[in-house]
Amino acid sequence: MTGFVCEHAGCRQPVIAAMPDNGACFCAEHFPSRTVRALCDAVVYVLNRIQQDPDLRWVMGWGTESFHRLCVAEAAVKGEEVNAVEGRRRVDLQPDYRKREPEVVVLREKLRAAGVE
């Protein structure tokens, strides 16, 4: 498999997700629509959680390979440019009443204040 296009029997459909270890890909042509819908729902769910949960965003959010691959999958499904999806998904959507920094940042600041580097 090369790029983000299915190569099963010359299919050339946009790939929703790729498994580079075994060359499998997920395109609408080769997977039942229920399977594709479940994959799409999972991608959207994780991207939404990254926007709302600062701890999850710290681990697999903006600037990580995981975030990029999720955005590539969403872009393929929606027929958008990856940069447009990444730009839209880089918005912090924490509700104001519980907006906070990632726990790792808070703990690092406490350690620094205590003189531990």
DOPABA-773832 format. One record per atom (N, C-alpha, C): residue number from 1; residue in one letter; atom name; x, y, z. Coordinates in nm, 2 decimals, padded with zeros to 4 digits. Layout:
DOPABA-773832
k=NUM, r=a, a=CA, X=X, Y=Y, Z=Z
...
This chain:
DOPABA-773832
k=1, r=m, a=N, X=00.08, Y=-00.12, Z=00.00
k=1, r=m, a=CA, X=00.00, Y=00.00, Z=00.00
k=1, r=m, a=C, X=00.09, Y=00.12, Z=00.00
k=2, r=t, a=N, X=00.06, Y=00.22, Z=-00.08
k=2, r=t, a=CA, X=00.13, Y=00.34, Z=-00.09
k=2, r=t, a=C, X=00.04, Y=00.46, Z=-00.07
k=3, r=g, a=N, X=00.08, Y=00.56, Z=00.00
k=3, r=g, a=CA, X=00.00, Y=00.68, Z=00.02
k=3, r=g, a=C, X=-00.13, Y=00.65, Z=00.10
k=4, r=f, a=N, X=-00.24, Y=00.71, Z=00.06
k=4, r=f, a=CA, X=-00.36, Y=00.69, Z=00.13
k=4, r=f, a=C, X=-00.47, Y=00.64, Z=00.04
k=5, r=v, a=N, X=-00.43, Y=00.55, Z=-00.05
k=5, r=v, a=CA, X=-00.53, Y=00.50, Z=-00.15
k=5, r=v, a=C, X=-00.52, Y=00.35, Z=-00.15
k=6, r=c, a=N, X=-00.64, Y=00.28, Z=-00.15
k=6, r=c, a=CA, X=-00.65, Y=00.14, Z=-00.15
k=6, r=c, a=C, X=-00.60, Y=00.08, Z=-00.28
k=7, r=e, a=N, X=-00.52, Y=-00.03, Z=-00.27
k=7, r=e, a=CA, X=-00.47, Y=-00.09, Z=-00.39
k=7, r=e, a=C, X=-00.52, Y=-00.23, Z=-00.41
k=8, r=h, a=N, X=-00.63, Y=-00.27, Z=-00.34
k=8, r=h, a=CA, X=-00.68, Y=-00.40, Z=-00.37
k=8, r=h, a=C, X=-00.74, Y=-00.40, Z=-00.51
k=9, r=a, a=N, X=-00.68, Y=-00.49, Z=-00.59
k=9, r=a, a=CA, X=-00.73, Y=-00.51, Z=-00.73
k=9, r=a, a=C, X=-00.76, Y=-00.38, Z=-00.80
k=10, r=g, a=N, X=-00.67, Y=-00.28, Z=-00.78
k=10, r=g, a=CA, X=-00.68, Y=-00.15, Z=-00.85
k=10, r=g, a=C, X=-00.79, Y=-00.06, Z=-00.80
k=11, r=c, a=N, X=-00.84, Y=-00.08, Z=-00.68
k=11, r=c, a=CA, X=-00.95, Y=-00.01, Z=-00.63
k=11, r=c, a=C, X=-00.93, Y=00.14, Z=-00.63
k=12, r=r, a=N, X=-00.82, Y=00.19, Z=-00.58
k=12, r=r, a=CA, X=-00.78, Y=00.33, Z=-00.58
k=12, r=r, a=C, X=-00.88, Y=00.42, Z=-00.50
k=13, r=q, a=N, X=-00.96, Y=00.36, Z=-00.41
k=13, r=q, a=CA, X=-01.05, Y=00.44, Z=-00.32
k=13, r=q, a=C, X=-00.97, Y=00.51, Z=-00.21
k=14, r=p, a=N, X=-01.02, Y=00.62, Z=-00.16
k=14, r=p, a=CA, X=-00.95, Y=00.68, Z=-00.05
k=14, r=p, a=C, X=-00.95, Y=00.58, Z=00.07
k=15, r=v, a=N, X=-00.84, Y=00.57, Z=00.14
k=15, r=v, a=CA, X=-00.83, Y=00.48, Z=00.25
k=15, r=v, a=C, X=-00.87, Y=00.56, Z=00.38
k=16, r=i, a=N, X=-00.96, Y=00.49, Z=00.46
k=16, r=i, a=CA, X=-01.00, Y=00.55, Z=00.58
k=16, r=i, a=C, X=-00.90, Y=00.53, Z=00.69
k=17, r=a, a=N, X=-00.84, Y=00.41, Z=00.70
k=17, r=a, a=CA, X=-00.73, Y=00.38, Z=00.79
k=17, r=a, a=C, X=-00.64, Y=00.28, Z=00.73
k=18, r=a, a=N, X=-00.52, Y=00.28, Z=00.77
k=18, r=a, a=CA, X=-00.43, Y=00.18, Z=00.72
k=18, r=a, a=C, X=-00.36, Y=00.10, Z=00.83
k=19, r=m, a=N, X=-00.33, Y=-00.02, Z=00.81
k=19, r=m, a=CA, X=-00.26, Y=-00.10, Z=00.91
k=19, r=m, a=C, X=-00.12, Y=-00.14, Z=00.84
k=20, r=p, a=N, X=-00.02, Y=-00.05, Z=00.86
k=20, r=p, a=CA, X=00.10, Y=-00.07, Z=00.79
k=20, r=p, a=C, X=00.18, Y=-00.20, Z=00.81
k=21, r=d, a=N, X=00.15, Y=-00.26, Z=00.93
k=21, r=d, a=CA, X=00.22, Y=-00.39, Z=00.96
k=21, r=d, a=C, X=00.18, Y=-00.50, Z=00.86
k=22, r=n, a=N, X=00.06, Y=-00.50, Z=00.82
k=22, r=n, a=CA, X=00.01, Y=-00.61, Z=00.73
k=22, r=n, a=C, X=-00.04, Y=-00.57, Z=00.60
k=23, r=g, a=N, X=-00.04, Y=-00.44, Z=00.57
k=23, r=g, a=CA, X=-00.08, Y=-00.38, Z=00.44
k=23, r=g, a=C, X=-00.23, Y=-00.38, Z=00.43
k=24, r=a, a=N, X=-00.31, Y=-00.41, Z=00.53
k=24, r=a, a=CA, X=-00.45, Y=-00.40, Z=00.52
k=24, r=a, a=C, X=-00.50, Y=-00.26, Z=00.51
k=25, r=c, a=N, X=-00.61, Y=-00.23, Z=00.45
k=25, r=c, a=CA, X=-00.66, Y=-00.10, Z=00.45
k=25, r=c, a=C, X=-00.81, Y=-00.10, Z=00.46
k=26, r=f, a=N, X=-00.87, Y=00.00, Z=00.50
k=26, r=f, a=CA, X=-01.02, Y=00.01, Z=00.52
k=26, r=f, a=C, X=-01.07, Y=00.11, Z=00.42
k=27, r=c, a=N, X=-01.13, Y=00.07, Z=00.31
k=27, r=c, a=CA, X=-01.20, Y=00.16, Z=00.22
k=27, r=c, a=C, X=-01.35, Y=00.10, Z=00.21
k=28, r=a, a=N, X=-01.44, Y=00.19, Z=00.16
k=28, r=a, a=CA, X=-01.58, Y=00.15, Z=00.15
k=28, r=a, a=C, X=-01.60, Y=00.03, Z=00.06
k=29, r=e, a=N, X=-01.51, Y=00.01, Z=-00.04
k=29, r=e, a=CA, X=-01.52, Y=-00.09, Z=-00.14
k=29, r=e, a=C, X=-01.49, Y=-00.23, Z=-00.08
k=30, r=h, a=N, X=-01.41, Y=-00.24, Z=00.02
k=30, r=h, a=CA, X=-01.36, Y=-00.37, Z=00.07
k=30, r=h, a=C, X=-01.41, Y=-00.40, Z=00.22
k=31, r=f, a=N, X=-01.48, Y=-00.31, Z=00.28
k=31, r=f, a=CA, X=-01.54, Y=-00.33, Z=00.41
k=31, r=f, a=C, X=-01.69, Y=-00.30, Z=00.41
k=32, r=p, a=N, X=-01.77, Y=-00.37, Z=00.48
k=32, r=p, a=CA, X=-01.91, Y=-00.34, Z=00.49
k=32, r=p, a=C, X=-01.93, Y=-00.21, Z=00.55
k=33, r=s, a=N, X=-02.04, Y=-00.14, Z=00.50
k=33, r=s, a=CA, X=-02.06, Y=00.00, Z=00.55
k=33, r=s, a=C, X=-02.08, Y=00.00, Z=00.70
k=34, r=r, a=N, X=-02.13, Y=-00.10, Z=00.77
k=34, r=r, a=CA, X=-02.14, Y=-00.10, Z=00.91
k=34, r=r, a=C, X=-02.00, Y=-00.10, Z=00.98
k=35, r=t, a=N, X=-01.91, Y=-00.17, Z=00.92
k=35, r=t, a=CA, X=-01.77, Y=-00.17, Z=00.97
k=35, r=t, a=C, X=-01.71, Y=-00.03, Z=00.95
k=36, r=v, a=N, X=-01.72, Y=00.03, Z=00.84
k=36, r=v, a=CA, X=-01.67, Y=00.16, Z=00.81
k=36, r=v, a=C, X=-01.73, Y=00.26, Z=00.90
k=37, r=r, a=N, X=-01.86, Y=00.25, Z=00.92
k=37, r=r, a=CA, X=-01.93, Y=00.35, Z=01.01
k=37, r=r, a=C, X=-01.88, Y=00.34, Z=01.15
k=38, r=a, a=N, X=-01.85, Y=00.22, Z=01.20
k=38, r=a, a=CA, X=-01.80, Y=00.20, Z=01.33
k=38, r=a, a=C, X=-01.66, Y=00.26, Z=01.34
k=39, r=l, a=N, X=-01.58, Y=00.24, Z=01.24
k=39, r=l, a=CA, X=-01.44, Y=00.30, Z=01.24
k=39, r=l, a=C, X=-01.45, Y=00.45, Z=01.24
k=40, r=c, a=N, X=-01.54, Y=00.51, Z=01.15
k=40, r=c, a=CA, X=-01.56, Y=00.65, Z=01.15
k=40, r=c, a=C, X=-01.60, Y=00.71, Z=01.28
k=41, r=d, a=N, X=-01.70, Y=00.64, Z=01.34
k=41, r=d, a=CA, X=-01.75, Y=00.69, Z=01.47
k=41, r=d, a=C, X=-01.64, Y=00.69, Z=01.57
k=42, r=a, a=N, X=-01.56, Y=00.59, Z=01.57
k=42, r=a, a=CA, X=-01.45, Y=00.58, Z=01.67
k=42, r=a, a=C, X=-01.35, Y=00.69, Z=01.65
k=43, r=v, a=N, X=-01.32, Y=00.72, Z=01.52
k=43, r=v, a=CA, X=-01.22, Y=00.83, Z=01.50
k=43, r=v, a=C, X=-01.28, Y=00.96, Z=01.54
k=44, r=v, a=N, X=-01.41, Y=00.99, Z=01.51
k=44, r=v, a=CA, X=-01.47, Y=01.12, Z=01.55
k=44, r=v, a=C, X=-01.48, Y=01.12, Z=01.71
k=45, r=y, a=N, X=-01.51, Y=01.01, Z=01.77
k=45, r=y, a=CA, X=-01.52, Y=01.01, Z=01.92
k=45, r=y, a=C, X=-01.39, Y=01.05, Z=01.98
k=46, r=v, a=N, X=-01.28, Y=00.99, Z=01.93
k=46, r=v, a=CA, X=-01.15, Y=01.01, Z=01.99
k=46, r=v, a=C, X=-01.10, Y=01.16, Z=01.96
k=47, r=l, a=N, X=-01.13, Y=01.21, Z=01.84
k=47, r=l, a=CA, X=-01.09, Y=01.35, Z=01.81
k=47, r=l, a=C, X=-01.18, Y=01.44, Z=01.90
k=48, r=n, a=N, X=-01.30, Y=01.41, Z=01.92
k=48, r=n, a=CA, X=-01.38, Y=01.50, Z=02.01
k=48, r=n, a=C, X=-01.33, Y=01.50, Z=02.15
k=49, r=r, a=N, X=-01.29, Y=01.38, Z=02.20
k=49, r=r, a=CA, X=-01.24, Y=01.37, Z=02.34
k=49, r=r, a=C, X=-01.11, Y=01.44, Z=02.35
k=50, r=i, a=N, X=-01.02, Y=01.44, Z=02.25
k=50, r=i, a=CA, X=-00.90, Y=01.51, Z=02.25
k=50, r=i, a=C, X=-00.93, Y=01.66, Z=02.27
k=51, r=q, a=N, X=-01.03, Y=01.71, Z=02.20
k=51, r=q, a=CA, X=-01.06, Y=01.85, Z=02.21
k=51, r=q, a=C, X=-01.12, Y=01.89, Z=02.35
k=52, r=q, a=N, X=-01.18, Y=01.80, Z=02.42
k=52, r=q, a=CA, X=-01.24, Y=01.82, Z=02.55
k=52, r=q, a=C, X=-01.17, Y=01.78, Z=02.67
k=53, r=d, a=N, X=-01.07, Y=01.69, Z=02.66
k=53, r=d, a=CA, X=-01.00, Y=01.64, Z=02.77
k=53, r=d, a=C, X=-00.85, Y=01.68, Z=02.76
k=54, r=p, a=N, X=-00.81, Y=01.77, Z=02.85
k=54, r=p, a=CA, X=-00.67, Y=01.81, Z=02.84
k=54, r=p, a=C, X=-00.56, Y=01.70, Z=02.87
k=55, r=d, a=N, X=-00.60, Y=01.60, Z=02.95
k=55, r=d, a=CA, X=-00.51, Y=01.50, Z=02.98
k=55, r=d, a=C, X=-00.49, Y=01.41, Z=02.86
k=56, r=l, a=N, X=-00.60, Y=01.38, Z=02.79
k=56, r=l, a=CA, X=-00.59, Y=01.30, Z=02.67
k=56, r=l, a=C, X=-00.51, Y=01.38, Z=02.56
k=57, r=r, a=N, X=-00.54, Y=01.51, Z=02.55
k=57, r=r, a=CA, X=-00.47, Y=01.59, Z=02.45
k=57, r=r, a=C, X=-00.32, Y=01.59, Z=02.48
k=58, r=w, a=N, X=-00.28, Y=01.59, Z=02.60
k=58, r=w, a=CA, X=-00.14, Y=01.59, Z=02.63
k=58, r=w, a=C, X=-00.07, Y=01.47, Z=02.58
k=59, r=v, a=N, X=-00.14, Y=01.35, Z=02.59
k=59, r=v, a=CA, X=-00.08, Y=01.22, Z=02.54
k=59, r=v, a=C, X=-00.09, Y=01.20, Z=02.39
k=60, r=m, a=N, X=-00.21, Y=01.23, Z=02.33
k=60, r=m, a=CA, X=-00.22, Y=01.20, Z=02.19
k=60, r=m, a=C, X=-00.29, Y=01.31, Z=02.11
k=61, r=g, a=N, X=-00.27, Y=01.44, Z=02.16
k=61, r=g, a=CA, X=-00.33, Y=01.55, Z=02.09
k=61, r=g, a=C, X=-00.24, Y=01.62, Z=01.99
k=62, r=w, a=N, X=-00.26, Y=01.74, Z=01.98
k=62, r=w, a=CA, X=-00.19, Y=01.83, Z=01.87
k=62, r=w, a=C, X=-00.04, Y=01.80, Z=01.87
k=63, r=g, a=N, X=00.00, Y=01.78, Z=01.75
k=63, r=g, a=CA, X=00.14, Y=01.76, Z=01.72
k=63, r=g, a=C, X=00.19, Y=01.61, Z=01.74
k=64, r=t, a=N, X=00.10, Y=01.52, Z=01.77
k=64, r=t, a=CA, X=00.14, Y=01.38, Z=01.78
k=64, r=t, a=C, X=00.11, Y=01.31, Z=01.66
k=65, r=e, a=N, X=00.18, Y=01.20, Z=01.64
k=65, r=e, a=CA, X=00.15, Y=01.11, Z=01.52
k=65, r=e, a=C, X=00.00, Y=01.06, Z=01.53
k=66, r=s, a=N, X=-00.04, Y=01.02, Z=01.65
k=66, r=s, a=CA, X=-00.18, Y=00.97, Z=01.67
k=66, r=s, a=C, X=-00.28, Y=01.08, Z=01.62
k=67, r=f, a=N, X=-00.26, Y=01.20, Z=01.66
k=67, r=f, a=CA, X=-00.36, Y=01.31, Z=01.62
k=67, r=f, a=C, X=-00.36, Y=01.32, Z=01.47
k=68, r=h, a=N, X=-00.24, Y=01.32, Z=01.41
k=68, r=h, a=CA, X=-00.23, Y=01.34, Z=01.27
k=68, r=h, a=C, X=-00.30, Y=01.23, Z=01.19
k=69, r=r, a=N, X=-00.28, Y=01.10, Z=01.24
k=69, r=r, a=CA, X=-00.34, Y=00.99, Z=01.17
k=69, r=r, a=C, X=-00.49, Y=00.99, Z=01.19
k=70, r=l, a=N, X=-00.54, Y=01.03, Z=01.30
k=70, r=l, a=CA, X=-00.69, Y=01.05, Z=01.32
k=70, r=l, a=C, X=-00.74, Y=01.16, Z=01.23
k=71, r=c, a=N, X=-00.67, Y=01.27, Z=01.21
k=71, r=c, a=CA, X=-00.71, Y=01.37, Z=01.12
k=71, r=c, a=C, X=-00.71, Y=01.33, Z=00.98
k=72, r=v, a=N, X=-00.61, Y=01.25, Z=00.94
k=72, r=v, a=CA, X=-00.60, Y=01.19, Z=00.80
k=72, r=v, a=C, X=-00.72, Y=01.11, Z=00.78
k=73, r=a, a=N, X=-00.76, Y=01.02, Z=00.88
k=73, r=a, a=CA, X=-00.88, Y=00.94, Z=00.86
k=73, r=a, a=C, X=-01.01, Y=01.02, Z=00.84
k=74, r=e, a=N, X=-01.02, Y=01.12, Z=00.93
k=74, r=e, a=CA, X=-01.14, Y=01.21, Z=00.92
k=74, r=e, a=C, X=-01.14, Y=01.28, Z=00.78
k=75, r=a, a=N, X=-01.03, Y=01.33, Z=00.74
k=75, r=a, a=CA, X=-01.02, Y=01.40, Z=00.61
k=75, r=a, a=C, X=-01.06, Y=01.31, Z=00.50
k=76, r=a, a=N, X=-01.01, Y=01.18, Z=00.50
k=76, r=a, a=CA, X=-01.04, Y=01.09, Z=00.39
k=76, r=a, a=C, X=-01.19, Y=01.06, Z=00.39
k=77, r=v, a=N, X=-01.26, Y=01.05, Z=00.50
k=77, r=v, a=CA, X=-01.40, Y=01.02, Z=00.51
k=77, r=v, a=C, X=-01.48, Y=01.14, Z=00.46
k=78, r=k, a=N, X=-01.44, Y=01.26, Z=00.50
k=78, r=k, a=CA, X=-01.52, Y=01.37, Z=00.47
k=78, r=k, a=C, X=-01.48, Y=01.44, Z=00.34
k=79, r=g, a=N, X=-01.37, Y=01.39, Z=00.27
k=79, r=g, a=CA, X=-01.32, Y=01.45, Z=00.15
k=79, r=g, a=C, X=-01.26, Y=01.59, Z=00.17
k=80, r=e, a=N, X=-01.20, Y=01.61, Z=00.28
k=80, r=e, a=CA, X=-01.14, Y=01.74, Z=00.31
k=80, r=e, a=C, X=-00.99, Y=01.73, Z=00.31
k=81, r=e, a=N, X=-00.92, Y=01.84, Z=00.31
k=81, r=e, a=CA, X=-00.78, Y=01.85, Z=00.32
k=81, r=e, a=C, X=-00.74, Y=01.82, Z=00.47
k=82, r=v, a=N, X=-00.63, Y=01.75, Z=00.49
k=82, r=v, a=CA, X=-00.59, Y=01.71, Z=00.62
k=82, r=v, a=C, X=-00.56, Y=01.84, Z=00.70
k=83, r=n, a=N, X=-00.49, Y=01.94, Z=00.64
k=83, r=n, a=CA, X=-00.46, Y=02.06, Z=00.71
k=83, r=n, a=C, X=-00.59, Y=02.13, Z=00.76
k=84, r=a, a=N, X=-00.70, Y=02.13, Z=00.69
k=84, r=a, a=CA, X=-00.82, Y=02.19, Z=00.73
k=84, r=a, a=C, X=-00.88, Y=02.11, Z=00.85
k=85, r=v, a=N, X=-00.87, Y=01.98, Z=00.85
k=85, r=v, a=CA, X=-00.92, Y=01.90, Z=00.96
k=85, r=v, a=C, X=-00.84, Y=01.93, Z=01.08
k=86, r=e, a=N, X=-00.71, Y=01.93, Z=01.07
k=86, r=e, a=CA, X=-00.62, Y=01.95, Z=01.18
k=86, r=e, a=C, X=-00.64, Y=02.09, Z=01.24
k=87, r=g, a=N, X=-00.66, Y=02.19, Z=01.16
k=87, r=g, a=CA, X=-00.69, Y=02.32, Z=01.20
k=87, r=g, a=C, X=-00.82, Y=02.33, Z=01.28
k=88, r=r, a=N, X=-00.92, Y=02.27, Z=01.23
k=88, r=r, a=CA, X=-01.05, Y=02.26, Z=01.30
k=88, r=r, a=C, X=-01.04, Y=02.19, Z=01.43
k=89, r=r, a=N, X=-00.96, Y=02.08, Z=01.43
k=89, r=r, a=CA, X=-00.95, Y=02.00, Z=01.55
k=89, r=r, a=C, X=-00.86, Y=02.05, Z=01.66
k=90, r=r, a=N, X=-00.78, Y=02.15, Z=01.63
k=90, r=r, a=CA, X=-00.69, Y=02.21, Z=01.72
k=90, r=r, a=C, X=-00.75, Y=02.31, Z=01.81
k=91, r=v, a=N, X=-00.88, Y=02.31, Z=01.83
k=91, r=v, a=CA, X=-00.95, Y=02.40, Z=01.91
k=91, r=v, a=C, X=-00.99, Y=02.34, Z=02.04
k=92, r=d, a=N, X=-00.95, Y=02.40, Z=02.15
k=92, r=d, a=CA, X=-00.98, Y=02.36, Z=02.29
k=92, r=d, a=C, X=-01.13, Y=02.37, Z=02.31
k=93, r=l, a=N, X=-01.20, Y=02.27, Z=02.33
k=93, r=l, a=CA, X=-01.35, Y=02.27, Z=02.36
k=93, r=l, a=C, X=-01.39, Y=02.23, Z=02.50
k=94, r=q, a=N, X=-01.29, Y=02.25, Z=02.59
k=94, r=q, a=CA, X=-01.33, Y=02.23, Z=02.73
k=94, r=q, a=C, X=-01.44, Y=02.33, Z=02.77
k=95, r=p, a=N, X=-01.54, Y=02.28, Z=02.84
k=95, r=p, a=CA, X=-01.64, Y=02.38, Z=02.90
k=95, r=p, a=C, X=-01.57, Y=02.47, Z=02.99
k=96, r=d, a=N, X=-01.62, Y=02.60, Z=02.99
k=96, r=d, a=CA, X=-01.56, Y=02.70, Z=03.08
k=96, r=d, a=C, X=-01.56, Y=02.66, Z=03.23
k=97, r=y, a=N, X=-01.66, Y=02.59, Z=03.27
k=97, r=y, a=CA, X=-01.68, Y=02.56, Z=03.42
k=97, r=y, a=C, X=-01.58, Y=02.46, Z=03.47
k=98, r=r, a=N, X=-01.51, Y=02.39, Z=03.37
k=98, r=r, a=CA, X=-01.41, Y=02.29, Z=03.42
k=98, r=r, a=C, X=-01.28, Y=02.30, Z=03.34
k=99, r=k, a=N, X=-01.26, Y=02.42, Z=03.28
k=99, r=k, a=CA, X=-01.14, Y=02.44, Z=03.20
k=99, r=k, a=C, X=-01.01, Y=02.43, Z=03.29
k=100, r=r, a=N, X=-00.91, Y=02.35, Z=03.24
k=100, r=r, a=CA, X=-00.79, Y=02.33, Z=03.32
k=100, r=r, a=C, X=-00.68, Y=02.29, Z=03.24
k=101, r=e, a=N, X=-00.56, Y=02.30, Z=03.30
k=101, r=e, a=CA, X=-00.44, Y=02.25, Z=03.23
k=101, r=e, a=C, X=-00.43, Y=02.10, Z=03.25
k=102, r=p, a=N, X=-00.35, Y=02.03, Z=03.16
k=102, r=p, a=CA, X=-00.33, Y=01.88, Z=03.18
k=102, r=p, a=C, X=-00.27, Y=01.86, Z=03.32
k=103, r=e, a=N, X=-00.31, Y=01.75, Z=03.38
k=103, r=e, a=CA, X=-00.26, Y=01.71, Z=03.52
k=103, r=e, a=C, X=-00.11, Y=01.71, Z=03.52
k=104, r=v, a=N, X=-00.05, Y=01.66, Z=03.42
k=104, r=v, a=CA, X=00.10, Y=01.65, Z=03.41
k=104, r=v, a=C, X=00.16, Y=01.78, Z=03.42
k=105, r=v, a=N, X=00.10, Y=01.88, Z=03.36
k=105, r=v, a=CA, X=00.16, Y=02.02, Z=03.37
k=105, r=v, a=C, X=00.14, Y=02.08, Z=03.51
k=106, r=v, a=N, X=00.03, Y=02.05, Z=03.57
k=106, r=v, a=CA, X=00.00, Y=02.10, Z=03.71
k=106, r=v, a=C, X=00.10, Y=02.04, Z=03.80
k=107, r=l, a=N, X=00.12, Y=01.91, Z=03.79
k=107, r=l, a=CA, X=00.22, Y=01.84, Z=03.88
k=107, r=l, a=C, X=00.36, Y=01.88, Z=03.86
k=108, r=r, a=N, X=00.40, Y=01.91, Z=03.73
k=108, r=r, a=CA, X=00.53, Y=01.95, Z=03.70
k=108, r=r, a=C, X=00.56, Y=02.09, Z=03.77
k=109, r=e, a=N, X=00.46, Y=02.18, Z=03.76
k=109, r=e, a=CA, X=00.47, Y=02.31, Z=03.82
k=109, r=e, a=C, X=00.48, Y=02.30, Z=03.97
k=110, r=k, a=N, X=00.41, Y=02.21, Z=04.04
k=110, r=k, a=CA, X=00.42, Y=02.19, Z=04.18
k=110, r=k, a=C, X=00.56, Y=02.14, Z=04.22
k=111, r=l, a=N, X=00.61, Y=02.05, Z=04.14
k=111, r=l, a=CA, X=00.75, Y=02.00, Z=04.17
k=111, r=l, a=C, X=00.85, Y=02.11, Z=04.15
k=112, r=r, a=N, X=00.83, Y=02.19, Z=04.05
k=112, r=r, a=CA, X=00.93, Y=02.30, Z=04.02
k=112, r=r, a=C, X=00.92, Y=02.40, Z=04.14
k=113, r=a, a=N, X=00.80, Y=02.43, Z=04.19
k=113, r=a, a=CA, X=00.78, Y=02.52, Z=04.30
k=113, r=a, a=C, X=00.84, Y=02.47, Z=04.43
k=114, r=a, a=N, X=00.84, Y=02.34, Z=04.44
k=114, r=a, a=CA, X=00.90, Y=02.27, Z=04.56
k=114, r=a, a=C, X=01.05, Y=02.26, Z=04.55
k=115, r=g, a=N, X=01.11, Y=02.30, Z=04.43
k=115, r=g, a=CA, X=01.25, Y=02.29, Z=04.41
k=115, r=g, a=C, X=01.30, Y=02.16, Z=04.35
k=116, r=v, a=N, X=01.21, Y=02.08, Z=04.30
k=116, r=v, a=CA, X=01.25, Y=01.95, Z=04.24
k=116, r=v, a=C, X=01.24, Y=01.98, Z=04.09
k=117, r=e, a=N, X=01.35, Y=01.95, Z=04.02
k=117, r=e, a=CA, X=01.36, Y=01.97, Z=03.88
k=117, r=e, a=C, X=01.37, Y=01.84, Z=03.81
